[in-house]
Amino acid sequence: MVVPRKEIDGSASVPAFYGKELRFKREEAGLTLQQAVKGSFYGASYLSEIERGHRRMPLDLARHMDGLLRTDGFFARRCEDVRNARANQYAPYFADAVEMEAHARDVEEWCPMLLPGVLQLEPYIREIIQVFSPTDDEAVIQQRVTARRARAWAIEDADGPVSWVIFHESVLRQSIVGDQVMAEQLAHVAAVARRRRYIPQILPANTGAHPFMMGSTFLMSFGDAPPIMYTEGMYSGQIIDDPGIVTKYQQAYNRLRAAALPPEVSLRMIESAAEDYGTGTHARRAERVRLAEEQLQHGP
């Protein structure tokens, strides 16, 4: 049985329009995804996500496609238009932070409950959106998924910022999606970390009191501007640029980083968690814990 492919709605956004035109030109030339990326530094899945409007087109890949498809520089010229259009895809309180992220030299992030947005894959994103905004229709959900996946350029492009993230151990242990999906999600996090552009650290569950016992936060530094900090709650966010306050947050982040596990140990923990979800070990462990708790409550 052949599963029909999902059509791209080019009217949904500028990135979707751009991606749909790219797919049309590629298929018109009779090329598969694998054939189209041959000779570039990108994979077929990467190009597929660009075609679906989920990722930003890097300039070098756009030039490669223009040459391959003989499109007279169309895709290279429109790269900046697509980047600018993304600013309209985010919540108003977050749009400025996204634009700043595009120019940051370094990003340091703290995630107490969820994986960082730039690392989230579509099933994980959908679960979060449906919990926080249960009345959103499919069109709105898809637009938000596309916008969040588009931010992946920040950790995958060679010109993206060097990023450092600390997240709580509970992010690994409490699956908000099915085990197999969680396995894929954590394997993706580990694969990105292995490329050394995104450095994760895990704050152990038994750490106790620590800095940033609050919502998610990230700090951005720039080559030609003062650093800023962005903090976000469930339905709001705030950019802080007061130098004295930003310095205090930076010092608190340094203390948090000192309390977290080293990067290599953290990475092995992420890979181990991914394996546990994939093999069913996590589910069996959770079931043993549940049965033990029931026994304590009701006795032998």
C-alpha positions in Angstrom: 0.0 0.0 0.0 1.4 3.4 -1.0 0.8 6.1 1.6 -0.1 9.4 -0.2 2.3 12.2 0.5 1.2 15.3 2.4 0.7 18.2 0.0 2.2 21.6 0.9 -0.2 24.5 1.4 1.8 27.3 -0.2 -0.7 29.9 1.1 0.1 29.0 4.8 3.3 31.1 5.0 6.2 32.5 3.0 8.5 29.6 4.0 5.7 27.1 2.8 5.4 29.0 -0.5 9.1 28.9 -1.0 9.3 25.2 -0.1 6.4 24.3 -2.4 8.1 26.1 -5.3 11.4 24.3 -4.5 9.6 20.9 -4.5 7.8 21.7 -7.8 11.1 22.7 -9.5 12.9 19.6 -8.2 10.2 17.2 -9.3 9.9 19.0 -12.7 13.6 18.2 -13.2 12.9 14.6 -12.4 15.1 14.5 -9.3 14.6 12.7 -6.0 15.6 14.3 -2.7 18.7 12.2 -2.6 19.7 13.2 -6.1 19.1 16.9 -5.4 21.4 17.1 -2.4 24.2 15.1 -4.0 27.3 17.3 -4.1 26.0 19.5 -1.2 26.7 19.1 2.5 23.1 18.4 3.4 20.9 15.3 3.6 17.7 14.4 1.9 15.6 14.8 5.1 17.0 18.3 5.6 15.9 19.3 2.1 12.5 17.7 2.7 11.9 19.8 5.7 12.8 23.0 3.7 10.3 22.0 1.1 7.6 21.6 3.8 8.5 25.0 5.2 9.9 23.6 8.4 13.5 24.8 8.0 15.4 27.8 6.7 17.2 27.4 3.5 21.0 28.0 4.0 22.4 30.3 1.3 25.0 27.7 0.2 22.3 25.1 -0.3 20.1 27.7 -2.1 22.9 28.4 -4.5 23.4 24.6 -5.0 19.8 24.2 -5.9 19.8 27.2 -8.2 22.7 25.7 -10.2 21.2 22.3 -10.3 17.7 23.4 -11.3 18.8 26.3 -13.4 16.5 28.8 -11.7 18.7 31.9 -12.3 19.4 32.5 -8.6 15.8 32.6 -7.5 16.2 30.5 -4.3 19.3 32.4 -3.3 17.7 35.7 -3.8 14.6 34.7 -1.7 16.5 33.3 1.3 16.3 36.7 3.1 12.6 37.1 2.4 11.9 33.7 4.0 14.0 34.6 7.0 12.2 37.9 7.5 8.8 36.3 7.1 9.4 34.1 10.0 9.3 37.0 12.4 5.5 37.1 11.8 5.1 33.4 12.8 5.8 33.8 16.5 3.9 35.2 19.5 4.5 39.0 19.7 6.4 38.7 22.9 8.8 36.2 21.3 9.3 37.6 17.8 12.0 40.1 18.9 13.9 37.3 20.7 13.9 35.1 17.6 15.2 38.0 15.5 18.0 38.6 18.1 18.8 34.9 18.1 19.5 35.1 14.3 22.4 37.6 15.1 23.7 36.1 18.4 27.2 34.9 18.7 26.5 32.7 21.8 23.3 31.4 23.4 23.0 30.0 26.9 19.6 28.4 27.8 17.9 26.9 30.8 15.0 24.5 30.4 13.4 23.3 33.6 10.5 21.3 32.2 10.8 20.8 28.4 13.4 20.3 25.7 14.6 23.5 24.1 12.4 24.7 21.2 15.1 24.5 18.6 15.6 20.8 19.4 12.0 19.7 19.3 10.7 17.5 16.5 7.1 17.7 15.2 5.4 15.1 17.5 6.9 16.7 20.6 5.9 20.2 19.4 2.3 19.1 18.7 1.9 17.6 22.1 3.0 20.8 23.8 0.7 23.0 21.6 -2.3 20.8 22.2 -1.8 21.0 26.0 -1.2 24.7 26.2 -3.7 25.7 23.5 -6.3 22.9 23.2 -8.8 24.9 21.1 -6.3 25.6 18.3 -7.4 24.1 14.9 -5.1 22.1 12.7 -4.2 25.1 10.5 -2.9 27.1 13.5 -1.2 24.0 15.0 0.6 23.4 11.7 1.7 27.0 11.4 3.2 26.9 14.9 4.9 23.6 14.2 6.4 25.0 11.0 7.6 28.2 12.9 9.3 26.2 15.6 11.0 23.8 13.3 12.2 26.7 11.2 14.3 27.8 14.2 16.4 24.6 13.8 18.7 26.5 11.5 20.3 28.1 14.7 21.8 24.8 15.7 22.4 23.2 12.3 23.9 26.0 10.1 27.6 26.6 10.3 26.9 30.3 10.8 24.5 29.7 13.7 25.4 30.7 17.3 27.3 28.4 19.6 24.7 27.3 22.1 24.9 25.9 25.6 21.8 24.4 27.2 21.1 23.1 30.7 17.9 21.1 31.3 16.6 19.3 34.3 16.9 15.5 34.5 13.1 15.3 34.7 13.0 16.3 31.0 14.5 13.0 30.2 12.5 10.9 32.7 9.0 12.2 32.2 7.9 11.4 28.6 5.2 13.7 27.3 4.9 11.6 24.1 4.9 7.9 23.3 8.1 6.0 24.2 9.2 5.4 20.6 8.6 9.1 19.7 10.6 10.1 22.8 13.4 7.8 21.8 13.6 9.5 18.4 13.4 12.9 20.0 16.3 12.2 22.4 18.4 10.6 19.7 18.0 13.8 17.7 19.2 15.9 20.7 22.2 13.6 21.1 23.0 13.7 17.4 23.0 17.5 17.4 25.2 17.6 20.5 27.7 15.2 18.9 28.2 17.8 16.1 29.5 20.2 18.9 27.4 23.2 17.9 25.0 22.6 20.8 26.4 21.6 24.2 23.9 20.1 26.7 24.3 19.7 30.5 21.9 17.9 32.8 21.0 19.2 36.2 20.5 16.1 38.3 17.1 15.6 40.0 18.7 15.4 43.4 20.4 18.8 43.1 18.1 20.6 45.6 17.8 24.3 45.6 19.5 26.0 42.6 19.5 29.2 40.6 16.7 29.7 38.0 14.0 27.8 39.9 11.5 29.5 37.5 10.5 29.5 33.8 12.7 28.9 30.8 15.5 31.5 30.2 18.1 32.2 27.7 20.9 34.7 27.5 22.4 35.9 24.2 25.7 37.6 23.6 26.7 39.5 20.4 29.9 40.6 18.7 28.8 44.2 18.4 26.1 44.8 21.0 25.5 44.3 24.8 24.1 40.9 25.9 20.4 40.5 26.6 18.3 38.0 28.4 14.9 36.5 27.6 12.6 34.8 30.1 9.4 33.0 29.3 6.3 31.7 31.1 3.4 29.7 29.6 1.7 32.7 27.9 4.2 35.5 28.2 7.8 36.5 27.8 10.1 39.4 28.5 13.4 40.7 27.1 15.7 42.2 29.7 18.5 44.4 28.5 19.5 46.4 31.7 23.3 45.7 31.9 23.2 45.3 35.7 20.3 42.8 35.7 21.7 40.8 32.8 25.0 40.5 34.6 23.2 39.1 37.7 21.4 36.5 35.5 24.7 35.6 33.8 26.3 35.0 37.2 23.4 32.9 38.3 23.6 30.9 35.1 27.3 30.3 35.7 26.4 28.9 39.2 23.7 26.7 37.6 26.2 25.4 35.1 28.6 24.5 37.9 25.9 22.4 39.6 25.1 20.5 36.4 26.8 17.4 35.1 29.7 17.7 32.7 28.8 17.8 29.0 30.1 14.4 28.1 28.4 12.7 31.1 25.2 14.6 30.2 25.4 13.5 26.6 25.8 9.8 27.6 22.8 10.2 29.9 20.7 11.5 27.0 21.8 8.7 24.7 21.1 6.1 27.4 17.6 7.6 28.0 16.9 7.4 24.2 17.9 3.7 24.2 15.8 3.0 27.3 12.7 4.4 25.5 13.5 2.6 22.3 13.9 -0.8 23.9 11.0 -0.6 26.3 13.2 -0.5 29.4 11.7 2.8 30.5 8.2 1.4 30.3 9.1 -1.7 32.3 10.9 0.4 34.9 7.9 2.7 35.3 5.6 -0.3 35.7 7.8 -1.8 38.5 7.7 1.6 40.3 3.9 1.8 39.9 3.4 -1.8 41.3 5.8 -1.0 44.2 3.9 2.1 45.1 0.6 0.2 45.0 2.0 -2.5 47.3 3.1 0.2 49.8 -0.3 1.7 49.7 -2.4 -1.5 50.1 0.0 -3.8 51.8 0.9 -7.4 50.8 
